[in-house]
């Protein structure tokens, strides 16, 4: 078991694999469409996979759509 704050995607990459630049997407929700945070993701095949969530709203961290490893 590995205990670290570094993402497993950064640690366990394949040899010779060129890492893609991370991408960011703003999260807007509610009727007013205000930005509630940002999601950092990477592209894996045709999927966009969540890497990190940045938000000042604690409720956002409980939303299963934005858990690390979830597909956007």
Secondary structure, DSSP 8 states (H G I E B T S, - for coil): ----SS-HHHHS--TT------EEEEEE-SSS--EEEEEEEEEETTEEEEEEEE-S-GGGGG-GGGSTT-B-
